[in-house]
Every structure is written in structure tokens, then in C-alpha cells.
């Protein structure tokens, strides 16, 4: 990967306008980080796995 400010700006614009959508498979609280890692390693995650640091 190479940092590219123009690409990041374009991604930000898409996110703000709602045209960039990220599929979230599951969310886990930080206390369950091992369960989140286990879930990812199964290969069944159909999207991003989010670790919530705070509520």
C-alpha cells in the first residue's frame, strides 16, 4: 500500500454521501476480542468484524 491523499479524500466523499457502504459481519466488545479473532479465523465472516472499544 502507498498512502494516497486523493484516494482517501475520494473515499471520505463517498462515505459522507452514503455511496460507500461497508458490510459488517459482527461487532464484539473489546472484552471478547478472542472470540472475534476466532470468528475471523473460521473464514465465515461475510464482512468486517468490528471491535468496539467503548459503548
PQR file of N, CA, C, O and H, with PARSE charges and radii, in Angstrom:
ATOM      1  N   UNK A   1       0.834  -1.187   0.000 -0.4000 1.5000
ATOM      2  CA  UNK A   1       0.000   0.000   0.000 -0.0000 2.0000
ATOM      3  C   UNK A   1       0.870   1.238   0.000  0.5500 1.7000
ATOM      4  O   UNK A   1       1.921   1.283   0.639 -0.5500 1.4000
ATOM      5  N   UNK A   2       0.430   2.201  -0.701 -0.4000 1.5000
ATOM      6  CA  UNK A   2       1.088   3.506  -0.728 -0.0000 2.0000
ATOM      7  C   UNK A   2       0.064   4.558  -0.313  0.5500 1.7000
ATOM      8  O   UNK A   2      -1.037   4.598  -0.861 -0.5500 1.4000
ATOM      9  H   UNK A   2      -0.424   2.164  -1.220  0.4000 1.0000
ATOM     10  N   UNK A   3       0.413   5.403   0.645 -0.4000 1.5000
ATOM     11  CA  UNK A   3      -0.508   6.457   1.056 -0.0000 2.0000
ATOM     12  C   UNK A   3      -0.861   7.342  -0.140  0.5500 1.7000
ATOM     13  O   UNK A   3       0.017   7.748  -0.901 -0.5500 1.4000
ATOM     14  H   UNK A   3       1.308   5.371   1.090  0.4000 1.0000
ATOM     15  N   UNK A   4      -2.139   7.633  -0.297 -0.4000 1.5000
ATOM     16  CA  UNK A   4      -2.594   8.458  -1.395 -0.0000 2.0000
ATOM     17  C   UNK A   4      -3.710   9.362  -0.897  0.5500 1.7000
ATOM     18  O   UNK A   4      -4.846   8.925  -0.717 -0.5500 1.4000
ATOM     19  H   UNK A   4      -2.853   7.303   0.321  0.4000 1.0000
ATOM     20  N   UNK A   5      -3.374  10.617  -0.679 -0.4000 1.5000
ATOM     21  CA  UNK A   5      -4.328  11.580  -0.144 -0.0000 2.0000
ATOM     22  C   UNK A   5      -5.550  11.752  -1.012  0.5500 1.7000
ATOM     23  O   UNK A   5      -6.652  11.928  -0.493 -0.5500 1.4000
ATOM     24  H   UNK A   5      -2.451  10.972  -0.825  0.4000 1.0000
ATOM     25  N   UNK A   6      -5.384  11.707  -2.325 -0.4000 1.5000
ATOM     26  CA  UNK A   6      -6.522  11.874  -3.226 -0.0000 2.0000
ATOM     27  C   UNK A   6      -7.500  10.711  -3.109  0.5500 1.7000
ATOM     28  O   UNK A   6      -8.715  10.907  -3.130 -0.5500 1.4000
ATOM     29  H   UNK A   6      -4.489  11.565  -2.746  0.4000 1.0000
ATOM     30  N   UNK A   7      -6.963   9.499  -2.987 -0.4000 1.5000
ATOM     31  CA  UNK A   7      -7.846   8.345  -2.824 -0.0000 2.0000
ATOM     32  C   UNK A   7      -8.599   8.423  -1.491  0.5500 1.7000
ATOM     33  O   UNK A   7      -9.791   8.123  -1.427 -0.5500 1.4000
ATOM     34  H   UNK A   7      -5.976   9.340  -2.970  0.4000 1.0000
ATOM     35  N   UNK A   8      -7.900   8.826  -0.437 -0.4000 1.5000
ATOM     36  CA  UNK A   8      -8.551   8.947   0.868 -0.0000 2.0000
ATOM     37  C   UNK A   8      -9.632  10.021   0.841  0.5500 1.7000
ATOM     38  O   UNK A   8     -10.688   9.860   1.451 -0.5500 1.4000
ATOM     39  H   UNK A   8      -6.932   9.070  -0.489  0.4000 1.0000
ATOM     40  N   UNK A   9      -9.370  11.103   0.142 -0.4000 1.5000
ATOM     41  CA  UNK A   9     -10.362  12.166   0.024 -0.0000 2.0000
ATOM     42  C   UNK A   9     -11.597  11.656  -0.718  0.5500 1.7000
ATOM     43  O   UNK A   9     -12.726  11.940  -0.319 -0.5500 1.4000
ATOM     44  H   UNK A   9      -8.511  11.235  -0.353  0.4000 1.0000
ATOM     45  N   UNK A  10     -11.386  10.915  -1.781 -0.4000 1.5000
ATOM     46  CA  UNK A  10     -12.499  10.356  -2.555 -0.0000 2.0000
ATOM     47  C   UNK A  10     -13.305   9.364  -1.710  0.5500 1.7000
ATOM     48  O   UNK A  10     -14.536   9.371  -1.747 -0.5500 1.4000
ATOM     49  H   UNK A  10     -10.469  10.683  -2.106  0.4000 1.0000
ATOM     50  N   UNK A  11     -12.614   8.518  -0.953 -0.4000 1.5000
ATOM     51  CA  UNK A  11     -13.312   7.575  -0.075 -0.0000 2.0000
ATOM     52  C   UNK A  11     -14.141   8.318   0.973  0.5500 1.7000
ATOM     53  O   UNK A  11     -15.265   7.921   1.279 -0.5500 1.4000
ATOM     54  H   UNK A  11     -11.614   8.513  -0.922  0.4000 1.0000
ATOM     55  N   UNK A  12     -13.581   9.394   1.519 -0.4000 1.5000
ATOM     56  CA  UNK A  12     -14.310  10.190   2.511 -0.0000 2.0000
ATOM     57  C   UNK A  12     -15.565  10.793   1.894  0.5500 1.7000
ATOM     58  O   UNK A  12     -16.623  10.796   2.523 -0.5500 1.4000
ATOM     59  H   UNK A  12     -12.667   9.717   1.270  0.4000 1.0000
ATOM     60  N   UNK A  13     -15.460  11.301   0.677 -0.4000 1.5000
ATOM     61  CA  UNK A  13     -16.620  11.869  -0.006 -0.0000 2.0000
ATOM     62  C   UNK A  13     -17.699  10.801  -0.221  0.5500 1.7000
ATOM     63  O   UNK A  13     -18.884  11.059  -0.009 -0.5500 1.4000
ATOM     64  H   UNK A  13     -14.601  11.299   0.166  0.4000 1.0000
ATOM     65  N   UNK A  14     -17.289   9.621  -0.636 -0.4000 1.5000
ATOM     66  CA  UNK A  14     -18.245   8.538  -0.848 -0.0000 2.0000
ATOM     67  C   UNK A  14     -18.925   8.136   0.460  0.5500 1.7000
ATOM     68  O   UNK A  14     -20.123   7.852   0.475 -0.5500 1.4000
ATOM     69  H   UNK A  14     -16.327   9.412  -0.809  0.4000 1.0000
ATOM     70  N   UNK A  15     -18.170   8.110   1.550 -0.4000 1.5000
ATOM     71  CA  UNK A  15     -18.728   7.744   2.852 -0.0000 2.0000
ATOM     72  C   UNK A  15     -19.729   8.792   3.320  0.5500 1.7000
ATOM     73  O   UNK A  15     -20.801   8.451   3.820 -0.5500 1.4000
ATOM     74  H   UNK A  15     -17.197   8.341   1.537  0.4000 1.0000
ATOM     75  N   UNK A  16     -19.383  10.062   3.161 -0.4000 1.5000
ATOM     76  CA  UNK A  16     -20.266  11.142   3.613 -0.0000 2.0000
ATOM     77  C   UNK A  16     -21.571  11.145   2.826  0.5500 1.7000
ATOM     78  O   UNK A  16     -22.634  11.397   3.395 -0.5500 1.4000
ATOM     79  H   UNK A  16     -18.512  10.339   2.756  0.4000 1.0000
ATOM     80  N   UNK A  17     -21.507  10.871   1.542 -0.4000 1.5000
ATOM     81  CA  UNK A  17     -22.715  10.891   0.717 -0.0000 2.0000
ATOM     82  C   UNK A  17     -23.505   9.590   0.799  0.5500 1.7000
ATOM     83  O   UNK A  17     -24.588   9.486   0.223 -0.5500 1.4000
ATOM     84  H   UNK A  17     -20.644  10.666   1.080  0.4000 1.0000
ATOM     85  N   UNK A  18     -22.973   8.599   1.509 -0.4000 1.5000
ATOM     86  CA  UNK A  18     -23.676   7.332   1.663 -0.0000 2.0000
ATOM     87  C   UNK A  18     -23.497   6.379   0.495  0.5500 1.7000
ATOM     88  O   UNK A  18     -24.169   5.350   0.426 -0.5500 1.4000
ATOM     89  H   UNK A  18     -22.093   8.683   1.977  0.4000 1.0000
ATOM     90  N   UNK A  19     -22.606   6.706  -0.417 -0.4000 1.5000
ATOM     91  CA  UNK A  19     -22.382   5.848  -1.584 -0.0000 2.0000
ATOM     92  C   UNK A  19     -21.320   4.786  -1.327  0.5500 1.7000
ATOM     93  O   UNK A  19     -21.138   3.879  -2.140 -0.5500 1.4000
ATOM     94  H   UNK A  19     -22.060   7.542  -0.361  0.4000 1.0000
ATOM     95  N   UNK A  20     -20.622   4.893  -0.207 -0.4000 1.5000
ATOM     96  CA  UNK A  20     -19.656   3.871   0.189 -0.0000 2.0000
ATOM     97  C   UNK A  20     -20.272   3.108   1.352  0.5500 1.7000
ATOM     98  O   UNK A  20     -20.534   3.675   2.412 -0.5500 1.4000
ATOM     99  H   UNK A  20     -20.769   5.630   0.453  0.4000 1.0000
ATOM    100  N   UNK A  21     -20.494   1.845   1.146 -0.4000 1.5000
ATOM    101  CA  UNK A  21     -21.106   1.044   2.183 -0.0000 2.0000
ATOM    102  C   UNK A  21     -20.164  -0.089   2.559  0.5500 1.7000
ATOM    103  O   UNK A  21     -19.574  -0.743   1.699 -0.5500 1.4000
ATOM    104  H   UNK A  21     -20.280   1.385   0.284  0.4000 1.0000
ATOM    105  N   UNK A  22     -20.039  -0.301   3.840 -0.4000 1.5000
ATOM    106  CA  UNK A  22     -19.179  -1.354   4.360 -0.0000 2.0000
ATOM    107  C   UNK A  22     -20.063  -2.415   4.996  0.5500 1.7000
ATOM    108  O   UNK A  22     -20.903  -2.115   5.845 -0.5500 1.4000
ATOM    109  H   UNK A  22     -20.519   0.230   4.538  0.4000 1.0000
ATOM    110  N   UNK A  23     -19.868  -3.631   4.587 -0.4000 1.5000
ATOM    111  CA  UNK A  23     -20.642  -4.739   5.156 -0.0000 2.0000
ATOM    112  C   UNK A  23     -19.996  -5.151   6.479  0.5500 1.7000
ATOM    113  O   UNK A  23     -18.810  -5.476   6.528 -0.5500 1.4000
ATOM    114  H   UNK A  23     -19.186  -3.876   3.898  0.4000 1.0000
ATOM    115  N   UNK A  24     -20.787  -5.133   7.540 -0.4000 1.5000
ATOM    116  CA  UNK A  24     -20.313  -5.530   8.863 -0.0000 2.0000
ATOM    117  C   UNK A  24     -20.887  -6.901   9.182  0.5500 1.7000
ATOM    118  O   UNK A  24     -22.104  -7.083   9.214 -0.5500 1.4000
ATOM    119  H   UNK A  24     -21.751  -4.869   7.500  0.4000 1.0000
ATOM    120  N   UNK A  25     -20.003  -7.863   9.418 -0.4000 1.5000
ATOM    121  CA  UNK A  25     -20.442  -9.224   9.748 -0.0000 2.0000
ATOM    122  C   UNK A  25     -20.887  -9.304  11.201  0.5500 1.7000
ATOM    123  O   UNK A  25     -21.977  -9.795  11.496 -0.5500 1.4000
ATOM    124  H   UNK A  25     -19.014  -7.715   9.393  0.4000 1.0000
ATOM    125  N   UNK A  26     -20.046  -8.825  12.104 -0.4000 1.5000
ATOM    126  CA  UNK A  26     -20.349  -8.881  13.541 -0.0000 2.0000
ATOM    127  C   UNK A  26     -19.605  -7.765  14.265  0.5500 1.7000
ATOM    128  O   UNK A  26     -18.597  -7.242  13.789 -0.5500 1.4000
ATOM    129  H   UNK A  26     -19.160  -8.427  11.864  0.4000 1.0000
ATOM    130  N   UNK A  27     -20.140  -7.423  15.434 -0.4000 1.5000
ATOM    131  CA  UNK A  27     -19.482  -6.485  16.334 -0.0000 2.0000
ATOM    132  C   UNK A  27     -19.238  -7.187  17.664  0.5500 1.7000
ATOM    133  O   UNK A  27     -20.086  -7.933  18.153 -0.5500 1.4000
ATOM    134  H   UNK A  27     -20.958  -7.848  15.820  0.4000 1.0000
ATOM    135  N   UNK A  28     -18.074  -6.939  18.235 -0.4000 1.5000
ATOM    136  CA  UNK A  28     -17.715  -7.533  19.522 -0.0000 2.0000
ATOM    137  C   UNK A  28     -17.229  -6.438  20.464  0.5500 1.7000
ATOM    138  O   UNK A  28     -16.561  -5.500  20.030 -0.5500 1.4000
ATOM    139  H   UNK A  28     -17.385  -6.333  17.837  0.4000 1.0000
ATOM    140  N   UNK A  29     -17.559  -6.551  21.756 -0.4000 1.5000
ATOM    141  CA  UNK A  29     -16.942  -5.639  22.721 -0.0000 2.0000
ATOM    142  C   UNK A  29     -15.470  -6.032  22.903  0.5500 1.7000
ATOM    143  O   UNK A  29     -15.092  -7.176  22.652 -0.5500 1.4000
ATOM    144  H   UNK A  29     -18.102  -7.313  22.108  0.4000 1.0000
ATOM    145  N   UNK A  30     -14.667  -5.096  23.330 -0.4000 1.5000
ATOM    146  CA  UNK A  30     -13.235  -5.344  23.483 -0.0000 2.0000
ATOM    147  C   UNK A  30     -12.958  -6.558  24.367  0.5500 1.7000
ATOM    148  O   UNK A  30     -11.994  -7.291  24.144 -0.5500 1.4000
ATOM    149  H   UNK A  30     -14.974  -4.166  23.533  0.4000 1.0000
ATOM    150  N   UNK A  31     -13.806  -6.764  25.369 -0.4000 1.5000
ATOM    151  CA  UNK A  31     -13.609  -7.890  26.285 -0.0000 2.0000
ATOM    152  C   UNK A  31     -13.720  -9.248  25.582  0.5500 1.7000
ATOM    153  O   UNK A  31     -13.255 -10.258  26.109 -0.5500 1.4000
ATOM    154  H   UNK A  31     -14.589  -6.168  25.550  0.4000 1.0000
ATOM    155  N   UNK A  32     -14.324  -9.274  24.415 -0.4000 1.5000
ATOM    156  CA  UNK A  32     -14.495 -10.521  23.675 -0.0000 2.0000
ATOM    157  C   UNK A  32     -13.596 -10.570  22.430  0.5500 1.7000
ATOM    158  O   UNK A  32     -13.951 -11.181  21.422 -0.5500 1.4000
ATOM    159  H   UNK A  32     -14.702  -8.453  23.986  0.4000 1.0000
ATOM    160  N   UNK A  33     -12.454  -9.933  22.512 -0.4000 1.5000
ATOM    161  CA  UNK A  33     -11.565  -9.854  21.356 -0.0000 2.0000
ATOM    162  C   UNK A  33     -11.097 -11.239  20.898  0.5500 1.7000
ATOM    163  O   UNK A  33     -10.898 -11.456  19.703 -0.5500 1.4000
ATOM    164  H   UNK A  33     -12.165  -9.436  23.331  0.4000 1.0000
ATOM    165  N   UNK A  34     -10.921 -12.163  21.818 -0.4000 1.5000
ATOM    166  CA  UNK A  34     -10.506 -13.513  21.420 -0.0000 2.0000
ATOM    167  C   UNK A  34     -11.595 -14.196  20.598  0.5500 1.7000
ATOM    168  O   UNK A  34     -11.302 -14.877  19.615 -0.5500 1.4000
ATOM    169  H   UNK A  34     -11.082 -11.987  22.790  0.4000 1.0000
ATOM    170  N   UNK A  35     -12.843 -14.014  20.999 -0.4000 1.5000
ATOM    171  CA  UNK A  35     -13.954 -14.587  20.236 -0.0000 2.0000
ATOM    172  C   UNK A  35     -14.014 -13.979  18.837  0.5500 1.7000
ATOM    173  O   UNK A  35     -14.304 -14.678  17.866 -0.5500 1.4000
ATOM    174  H   UNK A  35     -13.081 -13.460  21.797  0.4000 1.0000
ATOM    175  N   UNK A  36     -13.743 -12.694  18.736 -0.4000 1.5000
ATOM    176  CA  UNK A  36     -13.730 -12.034  17.427 -0.0000 2.0000
ATOM    177  C   UNK A  36     -12.624 -12.605  16.548  0.5500 1.7000
ATOM    178  O   UNK A  36     -12.840 -12.876  15.367 -0.5500 1.4000
ATOM    179  H   UNK A  36     -13.507 -12.126  19.525  0.4000 1.0000
ATOM    180  N   UNK A  37     -11.452 -12.785  17.122 -0.4000 1.5000
ATOM    181  CA  UNK A  37     -10.332 -13.360  16.361 -0.0000 2.0000
ATOM    182  C   UNK A  37     -10.655 -14.785  15.932  0.5500 1.7000
ATOM    183  O   UNK A  37     -10.349 -15.183  14.808 -0.5500 1.4000
ATOM    184  H   UNK A  37     -11.277 -12.564  18.082  0.4000 1.0000
ATOM    185  N   UNK A  38     -11.267 -15.547  16.819 -0.4000 1.5000
ATOM    186  CA  UNK A  38     -11.653 -16.921  16.485 -0.0000 2.0000
ATOM    187  C   UNK A  38     -12.657 -16.926  15.334  0.5500 1.7000
ATOM    188  O   UNK A  38     -12.566 -17.757  14.430 -0.5500 1.4000
ATOM    189  H   UNK A  38     -11.516 -15.224  17.732  0.4000 1.0000
ATOM    190  N   UNK A  39     -13.605 -16.004  15.368 -0.4000 1.5000
ATOM    191  CA  UNK A  39     -14.618 -15.919  14.313 -0.0000 2.0000
ATOM    192  C   UNK A  39     -13.960 -15.606  12.966  0.5500 1.7000
ATOM    193  O   UNK A  39     -14.306 -16.211  11.951 -0.5500 1.4000
ATOM    194  H   UNK A  39     -13.679 -15.329  16.102  0.4000 1.0000
ATOM    195  N   UNK A  40     -13.026 -14.677  12.954 -0.4000 1.5000
ATOM    196  CA  UNK A  40     -12.348 -14.308  11.711 -0.0000 2.0000
ATOM    197  C   UNK A  40     -11.574 -15.488  11.141  0.5500 1.7000
ATOM    198  O   UNK A  40     -11.565 -15.700   9.928 -0.5500 1.4000
ATOM    199  H   UNK A  40     -12.744 -14.185  13.778  0.4000 1.0000
ATOM    200  N   UNK A  41     -10.932 -16.249  12.001 -0.4000 1.5000
ATOM    201  CA  UNK A  41     -10.104 -17.359  11.512 -0.0000 2.0000
ATOM    202  C   UNK A  41     -10.938 -18.519  10.961  0.5500 1.7000
ATOM    203  O   UNK A  41     -10.402 -19.389  10.275 -0.5500 1.4000
ATOM    204  H   UNK A  41     -10.939 -16.077  12.986  0.4000 1.0000
ATOM    205  N   UNK A  42     -12.246 -18.540  11.255 -0.4000 1.5000
ATOM    206  CA  UNK A  42     -13.089 -19.602  10.694 -0.0000 2.0000
ATOM    207  C   UNK A  42     -13.279 -19.426   9.201  0.5500 1.7000
ATOM    208  O   UNK A  42     -13.594 -20.386   8.499 -0.5500 1.4000
ATOM    209  H   UNK A  42     -12.682 -17.833  11.812  0.4000 1.0000
ATOM    210  N   UNK A  43     -13.090 -18.201   8.704 -0.4000 1.5000
ATOM    211  CA  UNK A  43     -13.297 -17.934   7.291 -0.0000 2.0000
ATOM    212  C   UNK A  43     -14.747 -17.714   6.921  0.5500 1.7000
ATOM    213  O   UNK A  43     -15.073 -17.627   5.737 -0.5500 1.4000
ATOM    214  H   UNK A  43     -12.834 -17.421   9.275  0.4000 1.0000
ATOM    215  N   UNK A  44     -15.636 -17.620   7.919 -0.4000 1.5000
ATOM    216  CA  UNK A  44     -17.062 -17.457   7.651 -0.0000 2.0000
ATOM    217  C   UNK A  44     -17.526 -16.008   7.760  0.5500 1.7000
ATOM    218  O   UNK A  44     -18.712 -15.729   7.580 -0.5500 1.4000
ATOM    219  H   UNK A  44     -15.370 -17.690   8.881  0.4000 1.0000
ATOM    220  N   UNK A  45     -16.623 -15.091   8.050 -0.4000 1.5000
ATOM    221  CA  UNK A  45     -17.006 -13.689   8.186 -0.0000 2.0000
ATOM    222  C   UNK A  45     -17.358 -13.136   6.807  0.5500 1.7000
ATOM    223  O   UNK A  45     -16.517 -13.101   5.909 -0.5500 1.4000
ATOM    224  H   UNK A  45     -15.660 -15.317   8.196  0.4000 1.0000
ATOM    225  N   UNK A  46     -18.599 -12.707   6.650 -0.4000 1.5000
ATOM    226  CA  UNK A  46     -19.055 -12.124   5.397 -0.0000 2.0000
ATOM    227  C   UNK A  46     -19.127 -10.610   5.563  0.5500 1.7000
ATOM    228  O   UNK A  46     -20.205 -10.018   5.512 -0.5500 1.4000
ATOM    229  H   UNK A  46     -19.282 -12.735   7.379  0.4000 1.0000
ATOM    230  N   UNK A  47     -17.985 -10.004   5.761 -0.4000 1.5000
ATOM    231  CA  UNK A  47     -17.900  -8.577   6.002 -0.0000 2.0000
ATOM    232  C   UNK A  47     -16.854  -8.301   7.062  0.5500 1.7000
ATOM    233  O   UNK A  47     -16.091  -9.185   7.451 -0.5500 1.4000
ATOM    234  H   UNK A  47     -17.109 -10.484   5.803  0.4000 1.0000
ATOM    235  N   UNK A  48     -16.831  -7.076   7.518 -0.4000 1.5000
ATOM    236  CA  UNK A  48     -15.844  -6.658   8.507 -0.0000 2.0000
ATOM    237  C   UNK A  48     -16.284  -7.063   9.910  0.5500 1.7000
ATOM    238  O   UNK A  48     -17.475  -7.127  10.214 -0.5500 1.4000
ATOM    239  H   UNK A  48     -17.451  -6.358   7.202  0.4000 1.0000
ATOM    240  N   UNK A  49     -15.299  -7.332  10.750 -0.4000 1.5000
ATOM    241  CA  UNK A  49     -15.555  -7.634  12.160 -0.0000 2.0000
ATOM    242  C   UNK A  49     -15.085  -6.426  12.953  0.5500 1.7000
ATOM    243  O   UNK A  49     -13.927  -6.018  12.859 -0.5500 1.4000
ATOM    244  H   UNK A  49     -14.332  -7.281  10.503  0.4000 1.0000
ATOM    245  N   UNK A  50     -15.986  -5.863  13.727 -0.4000 1.5000
ATOM    246  CA  UNK A  50     -15.735  -4.629  14.455 -0.0000 2.0000
ATOM    247  C   UNK A  50     -15.461  -4.955  15.917  0.5500 1.7000
ATOM    248  O   UNK A  50     -16.192  -5.730  16.535 -0.5500 1.4000
ATOM    249  H   UNK A  50     -16.926  -6.194  13.803  0.4000 1.0000
ATOM    250  N   UNK A  51     -14.408  -4.362  16.464 -0.4000 1.5000
ATOM    251  CA  UNK A  51     -14.105  -4.448  17.890 -0.0000 2.0000
ATOM    252  C   UNK A  51     -14.448  -3.089  18.501  0.5500 1.7000
ATOM    253  O   UNK A  51     -13.825  -2.075  18.182 -0.5500 1.4000
ATOM    254  H   UNK A  51     -13.815  -3.733  15.962  0.4000 1.0000
ATOM    255  N   UNK A  52     -15.435  -3.086  19.371 -0.4000 1.5000
ATOM    256  CA  UNK A  52     -15.865  -1.830  19.998 -0.0000 2.0000
ATOM    257  C   UNK A  52     -15.039  -1.583  21.253  0.5500 1.7000
ATOM    258  O   UNK A  52     -15.034  -2.399  22.174 -0.5500 1.4000
ATOM    259  H   UNK A  52     -15.941  -3.909  19.630  0.4000 1.0000
ATOM    260  N   UNK A  53     -14.348  -0.460  21.282 -0.4000 1.5000
ATOM    261  CA  UNK A  53     -13.518  -0.124  22.423 -0.0000 2.0000
ATOM    262  C   UNK A  53     -14.345   0.474  23.555  0.5500 1.7000
ATOM    263  O   UNK A  53     -13.994   0.316  24.724 -0.5500 1.4000
ATOM    264  H   UNK A  53     -14.352   0.204  20.534  0.4000 1.0000
ATOM    265  N   UNK A  54     -15.433   1.156  23.224 -0.4000 1.5000
ATOM    266  CA  UNK A  54     -16.327   1.742  24.229 -0.0000 2.0000
ATOM    267  C   UNK A  54     -17.762   1.538  23.778  0.5500 1.7000
ATOM    268  O   UNK A  54     -18.024   1.259  22.608 -0.5500 1.4000
ATOM    269  H   UNK A  54     -15.718   1.285  22.275  0.4000 1.0000
ATOM    270  N   UNK A  55     -18.687   1.679  24.716 -0.4000 1.5000
ATOM    271  CA  UNK A  55     -20.119   1.583  24.356 -0.0000 2.0000
ATOM    272  C   UNK A  55     -20.636   2.909  23.898  0.5500 1.7000
ATOM    273  O   UNK A  55     -21.812   3.029  23.555 -0.5500 1.4000
ATOM    274  H   UNK A  55     -18.474   1.906  25.667  0.4000 1.0000
TER
END
